[in-house]
Amino acid sequence: MTKTVSCVIVALCVVLHGSRAVGQDVRPIRDSIGFCWDADEMRRFVEFLAARETSVPDTARIVAAISVHDDYLYAGRVYFPLYRSLHAREAVIFGVTHGSVQKEMGPLADVIILDEYDRWRGPFQPVEISPLRNLIRSRIPSRYLMVSNRAHALEHSIEALIPFLQYFNRDIKITPIMVTKMSWETMEDLAHHLTKIIAEYLASSNLVPGKDIVFLMSNDADHYGVDFNNAPYGLDARAHRSATANDLRIIDAHINGVATPDRIHDLALEIWPDSARPGPAPVWCGRYPVTLGLLTVAGVVAQNHLGELQGTLVRYSDTVTEKVLPMPNTSMGLTAVFSYRHWCGWFTERFTLSGR
């Protein structure tokens, strides 16, 4: 009897240990409140957004995009018109390294961060990882690389894009890349290495940008108010108009139109807090993934003689303007309340190829 019980206990321990191992292969969800992880609810949410959308679907082949990553009930209308036009089977996602990651792990700079998860969670099924991730890991100079599942588990800016990506392509594969703060010189060199690796991957895998693979940069625009120590215009309706107008000015001056290294550098001078620009920089949390992503994609486009990378604003809005979407019977919630003392701007921008 004792021997039988012992065997059962040993077997049970093996099963439980195996279950934990399997569970650790899939990246856990960081934000279960602001994003949608239920398949049926995601279907209803996209139908809800589609029924209220007035713009015409984009038919251009989108090679790259800047995406919002805020709560869906705030920013759903800004996500939707971009993602309904993305149908590539792979996505390279340049994500933020938020302060919450560095609060636990300490200061992080001058590196990109890759993970080692076999798959990521999605609302419809687990999301596969592209072979590109391991290729980058094996080829990028070690001084620019950190590998950490913990960092990725703490970060929400990449997972935010997955439910929309997977809704429009169930078999999407991803290459998740967290980007840390870095100097312009470091970023230029890092982008040069990424460009070479990605260009070779596209050639060897016979992938066409915009058709087979898309490059996404995760970013929320100005985080405004006392909670962000960012209120240069004040804390009222006039301040809100001024700050959103500044976001739109930056987008029009540096992101809309042809993406060149000089224009991307000018963008960095506008949005990087440690740049030589006079006055405070707007608090765009994706300032580093946006600039690294644009430098890399522009490099890939140039190296492959694909034409020019052309940016067009899809939609801009903010929490004060949008308020909360009246989605019925939803399990989604809000991760922060908004007011003139605490709000966030966001936009989606598409990049296509021109001049061919």
N, C-alpha and C positions, 0 to 999 in steps of 0.2 A: 504493500500500500504506500509506504513512504517513498519507495523507489519510483512508483508511478506518479505520485504527486510531484516529486522533484523533477521528473522528466517534463511534466506539463508546465511547471514553472519555468524551466530552462527554455522550453519551446516558446512560451509566451513572451519571455524576455527577448528572444531572438526576433519574434514578430514585431514587438514594440520598437526594438532598436531599428529594425529595418524600416518601419513606418516613419520614424523620425528622420532617418537618412533620406528617404524619398521626399519627405516634406521639406527638407532643407535644400533640395535641388530646385525648388520653385521659389522665386522671390516673393516674400510676403507683401501684402498691401500695406502701404504707409497711411494713406488717407481714406478711411472707410466712410467718411461723412460727406465731403464735398464732391466726390466723384461717384460714378455709377458702376457697380460691379455685378449687378444682376442682369442676366440676358433679357428677360422679359421686360424689365423696367427700362433697360437701354433702348429696346425696340420702341416702347411707348414714348420715351423721351425724344428720340429722333423724329418719330411721327408727329409729336407735339410741335417740335421746332419747324418741321417741314410745312405743317399746315399754316404756320404764321409767317413763313418766309416769302418775301415779295421780290427778291432779286432773281435774276435768271442764272441757272447753273453755268459755271465756267467750263468752257470746252477746250481751253488751252492746255497743253501738256505741262503740268507743274513739276519743275525739277527740284525746287526747294521752297521752304516756307518758314515764316516766323509764326509761332503759335502761342496763344494764351495758355496759361495753366491754372487759372483760378477756379473757384467753385462753379459747378455746372449751372446751379440755379441763379447765379449772378451772370455768368459769361456765356451761357449756352448759345445765345444768338450770335456771338462772335466766333465761336468754334465752328458752328454748323456750315456756313457757306464755303469755308475752306475745305473741310474734310469730305464733304459730299463730292468734291472734285478730285480726290486723291484715290488712285486705284493701283498703285505700285505694290508689288509683292514683298518689297523690302523697304525698311525705313532706318536711316541713320539718325539718331536723336541726340543732339547736343543739349545737355541739361545743365541746370544751375547747381552750384554747391552752396546751399543756403546756410545761413548762420546757425540753424539748428544742428546741422551736421558738424560744423566746427566747434559748437559748444560742447559736444561730446568727444570729438576726436582731436581737438586742438587746431591751431592755425594750419591751413592748407593753401599752398600757392605753387605756381609754376609747373603744374602737372595736369594731365587728364586722369580721370579715375574710371577704370573698367571694373566689371564684376565678374564672378565666376559661376553665377547661377546657370543651370541648364535651361531653365525656362522662366518666364514671368507670368504672373496672373493676368488673366483677361476675363471679361464678363461672359464670353462665349466658350472659351477653351484656353488652355495654357498657350502662351506665346513663345514660339521658337526663337532661338538666337541665331543670327546670321554667322556664317563662317568668317565674315569680315572682322568680328571682334577679336578672335584669336590671331588673325593675321596681323592686326594692329598691335596686339600684345607682343607678338614675336618680332616685329620689325621696327617698332618705334624706339628711339633711343631711351635707355632706362632712366635717364635723368628727367624725362618728361612723363614718366608713367608711375601710377600707383594702382594697385589692384586691391579692392576692398569690397566684400559683400556688405559689410556693416555700413559703410558710407552710402551705398546704394539703397540699403534698407531704410535709412533715415531720410532720404531725399524723395520729394513728391513731384518734382517738376517733369520727370520723364514718364512716370506712370499715368499722369493726368491725360496724356495724349493717347494712351492705348485703347480705352473703350471706343473712342470715335474712330481711330484707325481700324480696329478690328470689326466694328460694325460694317464698314464699307469694304473690308477685305478680311474674311475669316482666317485666311492662311498667312497673314502678315508675319514677317520675321523682322527682328529689330537688332540694331547695334546700339546699345545704350552707352553714352559717353558723358560723364560729368566733367564740367570744366571749372577750374579754380581761377582765382585772381592771378594775373601774370602781367609782366611788362610787355610793351609792344614788340620789343626785339625778340623776346622769348616766343611770343605768339606767332610772329612771322616765321621763325625757324620751325616751330611745331607744325604750323599749317603747311609749310613746304614738305615736311616728312609725311604728313597725313595725305596730302595731295598725291604724292608718288604712290603710296600704298593703295589708296582708293582707286586711282586710275588703273593700276595694274590689276586690281581685283575686278574692276568692271570689264577690262579686256579679257581676262582669263575666264570669267564667268559669262561673257557675252551679254552683259546687262546694259540697257539703254536708260540713261537718266530721264526721269519723268514717266517712263513706261514701266520699267522693271524696278527702279529704286528711286526713292525720294529722300531728301535731306531736310530735317526739321530742326529748328532752333527754338527752344522753349524759353519764353520770356513773358513777364507781366511788366507793363510800362510804369509810369510814375506811381510810387507808393507814397501817398500824401497824407500828412497830418502829424499830430503830436506823437503818436505811437511809433512813427518812423523818423522822428527828429527831423522832419522835412516840411516846413511850412513857410517858404520864402514870400508867398503872396498873401498870407493871412489864413483865416479859417472860416471863410464864409462863401457865399455863392459866387462872388466876384473872384475870389481866390481859385475856386474850382474852375471857372471859365479860363482863367489865366494859365493854370497848370495844364489843363487839357489842350489848350491852344499851343502850349509849348511842346507837348508830346507830338502834336500833328505837324508842327513846324519842323521838328527833328526828323520825323518820318519823311516829310516831303523833301527836305534839304539833303538828306544823306542816305535814304533807303529806297525811296521811289526812283525809278530810272535805272541806268546801267550801273552795276556793282563793279567798281574798279578798286584796286588796292588803295589809291589815294582817297577815294570817297569813304571807304571803310575806315581808314585812319582818321578822317575827319569826324566820322561817327563816334569813334572811340574818344576823341577829344571832347565831344559833347556829353557823353554819358558815363565815362570812367571817372570815379571820384578822385583818383590820384593823378589825373592828367594836369596839363599846364593851363587849362582853361580858367578864366576868371569867374569867380562866383561859385555857388554850390551846383553840383551836378544833379539832375533828376535821378530819383532812385528807381532805376530799371534793374530788377533783380537778375535779368538775363543778359546783362551788359557784356559778359565775357563769352558765354556760348553764342550769342548773336554775332559778335565780331569774329570769333574763331571759325564759326560755321560758315560765315560769308567768305572769309579769306580762303578757306579750304575749298568750298564749292566753286568759287570763282577760279581758283587754281586748277581744279579738275576740268572745268569747262574750257579754260584756255589751253591746257595741255592736250586736250583731245580735239581741239579746233572745232568746238561745237557752236561758236558764235559768241554772243554777249549775254550775260546774265541780267535780266531785266526785272526790276521789282515793281509791283503794283499793290497798293493798299486794297485789301479785301473789306475790312470793316474795323472801325475804331469805336470804342465806347468805354464806360467806366461804371463802377458800382452805384454812384449817385444817380446817373442817368438811367441805368437799366433797372435798378432796384432788384426785386426778387421775382423770378418767373413763376407764374401761377400754375405750376405743374400739379395736376390733381393726383392724390393717392401716391405720393412719392415717399420713399424712405430716405432720400437725400436730404442733407441739411446744409447749414452754413458754418464755416469755420471761424468767421468773425462777423460782427455787426458793422454796418457802415454809417457814416455821418460825414459832415464837412471836416470833422476832426480825424477821420480815419476812412480813407477810400483808396481805390486802386484803379488805374487806367489799364486798358489792354487793347491789343490789336492783332489781326491776322494779316499777313502779307504774303503774296505769292510771287515766285520767281520763275520766269519762263525764259526760253532761249530766243534771241532775236538776231537779226543781221546775218542769217545764213543764206 
